[in-house]
Amino acid sequence: MRKRLRFAAVVALLTLLVTPAPALARSDQGPPATVPALTRWTPESGAYVYRPGARLVAEDPAERRVADTLAGDLRAAGHGSVPVVRGGARPGDIVVDVKPSRSALGAEGYELHAGTSLWITGATETGAFYGTRTLLQLLAQGDRIPAGRTVDVPRYKERGVGVCACYIHVSLPWLENLVREMAYNKLNQLLVELKVKSDSHPEANTWGYYTKDEIRQLVALGDKYHVEIIPEINSPGHIDPWIENRPDLQLTDSDGNKQPSRLDITQQAAFDYYTSLMDEYAQVFTAKSWHMGADEYMLGSDFAKYPQILEYAQEKYGSGATPQDAFVDFVNRVHDYAASKGVKLRIWNDGLTGANTVPVKADTTVEHWLNVAVKPSQLIAQGYSVMNASYSLYLIRGGFHSDTESLYDQSWDPRSFEGEKLTSSRDVTGAKISLWPDNGRGETENEVAVRLWPALRHVAQATWGDPHPDATYAEFVARGAAVGHAPGWRDLTRVPVADGTYTFGRSFTASVQRTADGYVTLRSAAGCLAISGGKLTLNVPLQPGVEATWDTCDPSGTLQRWELEPVAGGYRLVNAITQMALTVTDDGRIEQYPADQRTPAVWHLS
């Protein structure tokens, strides 16, 4: 997680119960509404009508994988069960066709032709898959699809979202919703900065981590929906989640003070520790990219406080070397280790200040978020591929939120970097929005989702096609409302019990009241149930074993919000912010723990 160098004023929280925008009117002559908007549409007479009896026709294994996924999504979207068959198409059928000879469609483009039957053609399995996303969006607006043909090819190869679940745990259902929404809007890359519970380094297993099985589940979903899930362990800065209990690896300043957020890049042991974590992540992640962060290593300080870094650089690269060369040396060694495993390296841009004499390896992808001395055009001229991860695309809990409407009105596209607008898209890989938890209790997950969906659709549009397909932002919002959420998307704001007073087993009696963002508060004569003690990380009490208390009720207090999770025999209570479940000790105390550390209590409500 990166502490941002500048913040806008905190934006007022949106209510989750927003009024849906009206659906776009659809003409049989104009392109039907999709997100991203169709780049080309040739209308024809008539329509394709989806009726009972429709079949999915697919022959080879790639086509059948696409068809099987589509069949599941049609069922999830309420369109019934559709068989996947081989053989010739008949009227009303949907044909999935993968033709490598259609090379003009590229790796992700497709052709969709609607008539008496509907054909989806891609040069690759991924291209055909994206055609099925368009079909699902069209069917979300009705069973009648105007006859016509589109050839739809993305402008940029990387279209993404970044989520820092690096300190504050983000629930797996929320991440799964995100993967489905990304695929539905043709986004293809999810960066996750998070901690996988380590078998090799149990001393690093502070909350909030993910188990390996949880990550395998998420990655499998990403593979199914053609979303590459790229892992990040930030290093050599912001690595405190991993080395807070390893002072031997922490950088020491000239006054003898240990720096828990900075890895000592002069130590071979530090490099070995980091690469051992990479090896462990390789057990669960399948992506061919690795993100090491490499941002803000000297945030709030400078290299002069650490003379050993300059000594290391000069010993390795000669008397003209700079401290920055030691930093780049660490990046390059990680690069080479990743390359030896068939994986490409990605880093943030702010560490490349021009103060180094040793260059970063040229096939490293640089994700540009901050305006520093070395501009994107210079990075491209030096041979780097550059992704736009602009600060203007950030959503920060309790802080800055991307102004999606303003960006849309400006026809923002991935050439618009912080500090520079490029005239060409050459070597610009694409763009992504980024979610950071700088004030972890500033918003709940459900509140973040309200902000996210419009921003997600905007970056999907800006990276796939024309960044300004509608005359007004209101019309673009209506486009998103028309296609709705992805099939299989779960409404995480549903509360499984009605407001009222309940007895929770033998523990307590409380009034259960739904909050605007889809959680509940538990109110008794003593106050509202909360987690408010223990060690704070990003303003959140993430220490397992902290006792739940009855605090003065505060409607804005996110730590007083709870998820009632239905399980056999009753409900679990999960804090909306810490994402830890409550347990009951032998002497009756109620404490929070990760579910894999202590079995959560199950409350019968009466």
C-alpha positions in Angstrom: 0.0 0.0 0.0 1.3 3.4 -0.9 0.8 6.5 1.3 -0.2 9.0 -1.3 1.8 12.2 -1.6 -1.3 14.4 -2.1 -5.0 14.1 -1.2 -8.2 15.9 -2.3 -10.7 16.7 0.4 -12.7 13.7 1.6 -15.6 13.2 -0.7 -19.0 12.8 1.0 -20.1 9.1 1.1 -22.7 8.0 -1.4 -25.7 6.1 -0.3 -25.8 2.6 -1.6 -29.5 3.0 -2.5 -28.9 5.1 -5.6 -31.7 5.5 -8.1 -30.9 3.6 -11.3 -30.4 5.6 -14.4 -32.9 5.1 -17.2 -32.0 2.6 -19.8 -30.9 3.9 -23.2 -33.4 3.9 -25.9 -32.4 1.4 -28.6 -32.9 1.7 -32.3 -32.8 -1.1 -34.8 -30.6 1.0 -36.9 -28.1 2.3 -34.3 -25.7 0.0 -32.3 -27.3 -1.6 -29.3 -26.2 -0.5 -25.9 -23.1 -2.3 -24.5 -20.2 -1.4 -22.2 -17.7 -0.9 -23.8 -19.7 0.6 -26.7 -19.5 -1.4 -30.0 -16.8 0.1 -32.2 -18.6 -0.7 -35.4 -22.2 -1.8 -36.1 -23.8 -2.6 -39.5 -27.6 -2.9 -39.1 -29.6 -5.5 -41.1 -33.3 -6.1 -41.4 -35.0 -8.3 -38.8 -33.8 -9.5 -35.4 -32.4 -12.4 -33.5 -34.9 -13.6 -30.9 -33.7 -15.7 -28.0 -36.4 -18.3 -27.3 -36.7 -21.6 -25.4 -35.2 -24.3 -27.5 -32.1 -22.2 -28.3 -28.8 -24.2 -28.4 -25.2 -23.4 -28.1 -23.3 -24.9 -31.0 -19.6 -25.5 -30.4 -17.2 -28.0 -31.9 -13.6 -28.0 -30.8 -12.4 -27.8 -27.1 -11.8 -24.1 -27.1 -15.3 -23.4 -28.5 -16.9 -25.7 -26.0 -15.1 -24.1 -23.1 -16.5 -20.7 -24.1 -19.9 -22.2 -24.7 -19.9 -24.0 -21.3 -19.1 -20.8 -19.5 -21.8 -19.0 -21.5 -24.4 -21.7 -20.7 -23.7 -21.2 -17.0 -24.0 -17.5 -17.2 -27.2 -17.7 -19.2 -28.6 -19.9 -16.5 -27.3 -17.5 -13.7 -28.9 -14.5 -15.6 -32.3 -16.2 -15.6 -32.3 -17.2 -19.3 -32.8 -20.9 -18.6 -30.7 -24.0 -19.4 -29.2 -24.1 -22.8 -27.6 -27.3 -24.1 -24.1 -27.2 -25.7 -24.2 -29.3 -28.9 -22.1 -30.2 -32.0 -23.3 -30.0 -35.6 -24.9 -27.5 -37.9 -26.8 -24.5 -36.6 -30.5 -24.1 -36.9 -32.6 -20.9 -36.5 -32.5 -19.6 -33.0 -29.1 -21.2 -32.1 -26.0 -19.4 -30.9 -22.8 -20.5 -32.6 -19.4 -20.1 -30.9 -16.7 -20.2 -33.6 -12.9 -20.0 -33.0 -11.1 -19.4 -36.3 -7.4 -18.7 -36.1 -7.5 -17.7 -39.7 -9.4 -14.5 -38.6 -6.1 -12.9 -37.6 -7.4 -9.4 -38.1 -9.5 -9.9 -35.0 -6.3 -10.1 -32.9 -5.9 -11.9 -29.6 -9.2 -10.5 -28.1 -11.4 -9.1 -30.9 -14.5 -10.8 -32.1 -17.3 -10.6 -34.7 -20.9 -10.9 -33.6 -23.6 -11.4 -36.3 -27.2 -11.5 -35.3 -29.8 -12.8 -37.7 -32.1 -15.8 -37.6 -29.3 -17.4 -35.6 -26.5 -15.6 -33.8 -22.8 -16.2 -34.5 -19.8 -15.2 -32.4 -16.4 -15.6 -34.0 -13.0 -15.0 -32.6 -9.5 -15.8 -33.8 -8.8 -17.0 -30.3 -10.8 -18.5 -27.4 -10.5 -15.2 -25.6 -11.9 -13.2 -28.5 -14.9 -15.6 -28.7 -15.4 -15.3 -24.9 -15.6 -11.5 -25.2 -18.2 -11.9 -27.9 -20.3 -13.8 -25.4 -20.0 -11.0 -22.9 -21.6 -8.7 -25.5 -24.4 -11.2 -26.1 -25.1 -11.4 -22.3 -25.3 -7.6 -22.1 -27.7 -7.5 -25.1 -29.9 -10.2 -23.5 -29.9 -8.2 -20.2 -32.0 -5.7 -22.1 -34.5 -8.1 -23.7 -34.7 -11.3 -25.7 -34.9 -9.5 -29.1 -31.5 -8.4 -30.5 -31.6 -6.2 -33.7 -30.1 -7.9 -36.7 -26.7 -6.7 -37.6 -23.0 -7.3 -37.5 -20.1 -5.8 -35.4 -16.4 -6.3 -35.5 -15.2 -5.3 -32.1 -11.4 -5.1 -31.3 -9.8 -3.5 -28.3 -7.4 -0.5 -28.6 -5.2 -1.5 -25.7 -4.0 -4.9 -24.6 -4.1 -4.2 -20.8 -7.3 -3.1 -19.2 -7.4 -3.4 -15.5 -8.1 -2.8 -11.9 -5.6 -2.8 -9.0 -6.7 -3.7 -5.4 -4.5 -3.3 -2.4 -5.7 -6.0 0.0 -2.3 -5.7 1.5 -3.2 -4.6 5.0 -7.0 -4.5 5.2 -8.5 -7.8 4.2 -11.0 -7.6 1.3 -13.6 -10.4 1.4 -13.4 -13.2 -1.2 -17.0 -12.7 -2.3 -16.2 -9.0 -3.0 -13.2 -10.0 -5.1 -15.2 -12.6 -6.9 -17.8 -10.0 -7.8 -15.0 -7.8 -9.1 -13.6 -10.6 -11.4 -17.1 -11.2 -12.8 -17.7 -7.5 -13.4 -14.4 -7.0 -15.0 -14.9 -9.8 -17.5 -18.5 -8.6 -18.2 -17.0 -5.2 -19.2 -14.1 -6.8 -21.0 -11.3 -5.8 -18.5 -8.6 -8.4 -18.5 -6.1 -7.7 -15.7 -6.5 -7.7 -11.9 -3.5 -6.7 -9.8 -3.8 -7.8 -6.2 -1.3 -6.7 -3.6 -2.1 -9.1 -0.8 -0.6 -11.5 1.6 -0.8 -15.3 1.1 -0.6 -17.2 4.4 3.0 -18.5 4.4 4.1 -22.0 5.3 7.7 -21.1 4.9 7.6 -17.9 7.0 4.9 -18.3 9.7 6.3 -15.3 11.5 4.9 -13.2 8.7 1.3 -14.4 9.1 -0.2 -11.3 10.6 -3.8 -10.5 9.5 -5.1 -10.0 7.0 -3.8 -12.8 4.9 -5.5 -15.2 2.5 -5.2 -18.9 2.6 -3.7 -20.7 -0.4 -7.0 -22.4 -1.1 -8.8 -19.0 -1.2 -6.3 -17.7 -3.7 -6.6 -20.9 -5.8 -10.4 -20.3 -5.9 -10.0 -16.7 -7.0 -7.4 -17.5 -9.6 -9.5 -20.4 -11.0 -12.4 -17.9 -11.4 -10.0 -15.5 -13.1 -8.8 -18.2 -15.5 -12.4 -19.1 -16.3 -13.3 -15.5 -17.1 -10.1 -14.5 -18.9 -9.0 -12.1 -16.2 -5.2 -12.5 -15.4 -4.7 -12.1 -11.7 -1.3 -10.6 -11.1 0.2 -10.8 -7.6 2.2 -8.1 -5.9 4.5 -8.1 -2.8 5.7 -4.5 -2.5 9.4 -4.3 -2.0 11.8 -2.9 -1.0 9.5 -0.3 0.5 6.1 -0.8 2.1 7.1 -4.4 3.0 6.2 -4.1 6.7 3.4 -6.7 6.5 6.1 -9.2 5.8 9.1 -8.1 7.9 7.6 -6.4 11.0 8.6 -9.6 12.9 12.0 -9.8 11.1 14.2 -6.9 12.4 17.2 -8.7 11.0 15.9 -7.8 7.5 14.9 -4.2 8.2 16.9 -1.3 6.9 18.8 0.4 9.7 19.5 4.2 9.6 22.6 6.0 10.7 21.2 6.5 14.2 20.7 2.8 14.6 16.9 2.9 14.1 15.2 0.0 12.4 12.8 0.7 9.6 10.1 -1.9 9.5 8.7 -0.8 6.1 12.1 -0.9 4.3 14.0 -4.0 3.3 17.7 -3.8 3.6 18.7 -4.2 0.0 22.3 -4.6 0.8 21.7 -8.0 2.4 21.7 -11.2 0.4 19.4 -12.7 3.1 16.8 -10.0 2.3 16.9 -10.9 -1.4 16.6 -14.6 -0.6 13.7 -14.0 1.7 11.8 -12.0 -0.9 12.4 -14.6 -3.7 11.3 -17.4 -1.3 8.0 -15.6 -1.0 7.8 -15.4 -4.8 8.3 -19.1 -5.0 5.5 -19.6 -2.5 3.1 -17.4 -4.5 3.9 -19.4 -7.6 2.2 -22.3 -5.9 -1.2 -20.5 -6.2 -0.9 -17.8 -8.9 -0.7 -18.7 -12.6 0.0 -15.3 -14.1 3.0 -14.7 -16.3 3.7 -11.3 -14.6 5.0 -10.4 -11.1 4.6 -6.9 -9.6 7.2 -6.0 -7.0 5.9 -2.5 -6.4 9.3 -0.7 -5.9 7.6 2.6 -5.0 8.4 5.2 -2.3 11.4 3.4 -0.9 12.7 6.6 0.6 9.3 8.1 1.4 9.8 10.7 4.2 13.5 10.2 4.2 16.5 10.0 1.9 19.4 7.8 1.0 21.8 10.0 3.1 20.4 8.5 6.3 21.6 5.0 5.0 25.3 5.3 4.1 25.5 1.5 3.7 23.4 1.7 0.5 25.9 4.1 -1.2 28.8 1.9 -0.1 27.0 -1.2 -1.5 26.4 0.6 -4.9 30.0 1.8 -5.2 31.4 -1.5 -4.3 29.4 -3.2 -7.0 29.3 -0.5 -9.7 32.3 1.7 -9.0 33.0 5.1 -7.4 30.6 6.9 -9.7 27.6 4.9 -8.6 24.7 6.5 -6.7 22.5 5.1 -3.9 19.8 4.8 -6.5 21.9 2.2 -8.3 21.6 -0.1 -5.3 17.8 0.3 -5.5 17.8 -0.5 -9.3 20.2 -3.4 -8.6 17.6 -4.9 -6.3 14.9 -4.4 -8.9 17.0 -6.0 -11.6 17.9 -9.0 -9.5 14.2 -9.6 -8.8 13.6 -9.1 -12.6 16.2 -11.8 -13.4 14.8 -14.2 -10.8 11.3 -13.8 -12.2 12.6 -14.2 -15.7 14.2 -17.5 -14.7 10.7 -18.7 -13.8 9.2 -17.5 -17.1 7.6 -14.4 -15.5 7.9 -10.7 -16.5 8.4 -7.9 -14.0 6.2 -4.9 -13.3 7.1 -1.9 -11.1 5.6 1.5 -10.2 7.4 4.5 -11.8 8.3 6.8 -9.0 11.6 5.1 -8.2 12.9 5.9 -11.6 14.0 9.5 -10.9 17.0 9.6 -13.3 19.4 9.6 -10.4 20.6 6.1 -11.2 23.5 5.2 -13.6 22.4 1.6 -13.8 19.3 1.1 -16.0 16.3 -1.0 -15.1 16.1 -4.1 -17.3 14.4 -3.0 -20.6 11.6 -5.6 -20.7 10.3 -4.4 -17.3 6.8 -2.9 -17.5 6.6 0.5 -15.8 3.2 1.4 -14.3 3.1 5.2 -14.2 1.1 6.8 -11.3 3.1 9.8 -10.2 4.5 12.8 -12.1 8.3 12.7 -11.5 11.3 13.9 -13.4 11.4 11.0 -15.9 8.2 11.3 -18.0 6.3 8.5 -19.7 7.7 9.6 -23.1 11.2 9.3 -21.8 10.5 5.8 -20.4 9.0 4.7 -23.8 12.1 6.2 -25.6 14.3 4.1 -23.3 12.5 1.0 -24.4 10.0 0.4 -21.6 6.4 -0.6 -22.0 4.3 1.8 -19.9 0.9 1.3 -18.3 -1.2 4.3 -17.2 -2.0 3.8 -13.5 -2.7 7.5 -13.0 -3.5 9.0 -9.7 -6.6 10.5 -11.3 -7.9 6.9 -11.5 -7.5 6.2 -7.8 -10.2 5.3 -5.2 -8.9 5.7 -1.7 -10.9 4.6 1.3 -11.7 7.7 3.3 -9.8 9.9 0.8 -9.5 10.8 -2.8 -12.0 9.4 -5.3 -11.6 9.5 -9.0 -13.9 12.1 -10.6 -15.3 9.7 -13.3 -17.7 12.3 -14.7 -14.9 14.9 -15.2 -12.7 12.3 -16.9 -15.4 11.2 -19.2 -16.2 14.8 -20.2 -12.5 15.3 -20.9 -12.5 12.2 -23.2 -9.7 10.8 -21.0 -7.8 8.0 -22.5 -4.6 6.0 -21.6 -2.3 8.5 -23.3 -3.3 11.0 -20.5 -0.6 10.5 -17.9 0.1 12.5 -14.7 2.2 15.4 -16.0 2.2 14.5 -19.7 -0.3 13.8 -22.5 1.2 11.6 -25.2 0.3 12.1 -28.9 0.8 8.4 -29.7 -0.4 5.2 -27.9 2.8 3.4 -29.0 4.1 1.2 -26.2 1.3 2.3 -23.9 -0.1 -1.0 -22.7 -3.3 0.4 -21.4 -4.7 1.7 -18.1 -6.2 0.6 -14.8 -8.0 2.1 -11.8 -6.5 1.4 -8.3 -8.1 0.9 -4.9 -6.1 1.8 -1.8 -7.0 1.4 1.9 -5.1 4.4 3.3 -7.8 5.0 5.9 -9.1 1.5 6.3 -12.1 2.4 8.3 -13.1 5.3 6.0 -15.5 3.2 4.0 -16.9 -0.3 4.0 -16.5 -2.7 1.1 -20.1 -2.1 0.0 -19.5 1.7 0.0 -16.3 1.2 -2.1 -18.4 -0.8 -4.6 -20.7 2.1 -5.1 -17.8 4.2 -6.2 -16.1 1.5 -8.1 -18.8 0.4 -10.7 -19.0 3.7 -12.6 -15.2 4.0 -12.6 -14.8 0.4 -13.7 -17.1 0.9 -16.7 -15.4 4.2 -17.6 -11.9 2.6 -17.7 -13.3 -0.3 -19.6 -14.7 2.1 -22.2 -11.5 4.2 -22.4 -9.2 1.2 -22.9 -11.4 -0.8 -25.3 -12.7 1.8 -27.7 -13.9 5.4 -28.1 -13.5 7.1 -24.7 -16.6 9.3 -25.3 -19.3 7.2 -27.0 -22.2 9.2 -25.6 -22.8 13.0 -25.8 -23.2 13.3 -22.0 -22.0 11.5 -19.0 -25.6 10.9 -17.9 -26.1 8.9 -21.1 -23.0 6.9 -20.5 -24.3 6.1 -16.9 -27.5 5.0 -18.5 -25.6 2.7 -20.8 -24.1 1.0 -17.7 -27.5 0.8 -16.1 -28.9 -0.9 -19.2 -26.4 -3.7 -19.2 -26.6 -4.1 -15.4 -24.3 -6.4 -13.4 -22.6 -9.6 -14.5 -24.4 -12.9 -14.3 -23.4 -14.6 -11.0 -22.8 -11.2 -9.4 -23.9 -11.4 -5.7 -25.7 -8.6 -3.9 -23.5 -8.3 -0.9 -25.9 -5.7 0.7 -28.7 -8.2 1.4 -29.4 -8.7 5.1 -30.8 -12.1 5.9 -33.0 -11.0 8.9 -35.6 -8.3 9.3 -34.9 -5.4 11.6 -35.9 -6.2 15.2 -34.7 -7.3 18.6 -33.1 -10.7 18.8 -31.4 -12.9 21.4 -28.1 -14.2 20.2 -27.8 -17.7 21.7 -26.9 -17.3 25.4 -24.6 -14.3 24.8 -26.6 -11.2 24.5 -29.8 -9.5 23.3 -29.6 -6.7 20.8 -31.7 -4.6 18.4 -30.6 -5.5 14.8 -30.8 -2.5 12.4 -29.8 -2.5 8.7 -27.4 0.2 7.7 -27.6 2.1 4.4 -24.6 0.2 3.0 -26.1 -3.3 3.7 -24.7 -4.3 7.0 -26.3 -4.3 10.5 -25.7 -2.6 13.8 -26.3 -4.4 17.1 -27.7 -2.1 19.7 -28.2 -2.9 23.4 -28.7 -0.8 26.5 -24.9 -0.7 26.9 -24.4 0.7 23.4 -23.5 -0.7 19.9 -21.3 -3.7 19.4 -17.9 -2.7 18.0 -14.3 -3.6 17.6 -12.3 -0.7 18.8 -9.3 -2.0 20.8 -5.8 -3.4 20.1 -3.1 -2.3 17.7 -4.2 -0.1 14.8 -3.0 -0.6 11.2 -4.2 2.1 8.8 -6.7 3.1 11.5 -8.1 -0.4 11.8 -7.8 -2.8 14.8 -6.4 -5.8 13.0 -5.1 -7.6 16.0 -6.7 -11.1 16.4 -8.0 -11.7 19.9 -9.4 -8.1 20.4 -12.5 -8.2 22.5 -15.8 -6.9 21.1 -17.1 -4.0 23.3 -20.4 -2.1 23.6 -19.4 1.4 22.6 -21.4 4.6 22.3 -23.5 4.3 19.2 -22.1 6.3 16.2 -24.1 6.1 12.9 -20.9 6.9 11.0 -18.8 4.3 12.9 -17.9 1.7 10.4 -16.3 -0.5 13.1 -19.8 -0.9 14.5 -21.1 -2.5 11.4 -21.5 -6.3 11.0 -22.3 -8.9 8.4 -24.7 -11.6 9.4 -23.4 -14.6 7.5 -25.9 -17.4 7.3 -24.4 -20.8 8.2 -25.8 -24.2 9.3 -27.6 -23.6 12.6 -27.6 -19.9 12.6 -25.3 -16.9 11.8 -21.7 -15.8 12.1 -20.9 -12.2 12.9 -18.1 -10.7 10.8 -16.9 -7.2 11.3 -17.5 -5.1 8.2 -14.0 -3.5 8.4 -11.6 -6.0 10.1 -13.2 -9.0 8.2 -12.7 -11.2 11.3 -15.4 -13.3 12.8 -16.5 -13.3 16.4 -15.7 -16.2 18.7 -16.7 -16.9 22.3 -14.1 -17.9 24.9 -14.7 -20.5 27.6 -15.3 -17.7 30.1 -17.8 -15.9 27.9 -15.7 -13.2 26.3 -16.5 -12.3 22.6 -13.3 -11.8 20.5 -12.4 -11.4 16.9 -10.2 -14.0 15.0 -9.6 -15.0 11.5 -11.8 -18.0 10.7 -8.7 -20.3 10.1 -7.3 -19.5 13.6 -10.4 -19.9 15.8 -13.7 -21.5 14.8 -16.3 -18.7 14.5 -19.2 -18.8 16.9 -22.6 -19.7 15.4 -25.5 -17.8 16.9 -29.0 -18.9 16.8 -31.3 -15.8 16.7 -34.6 -15.9 18.5 
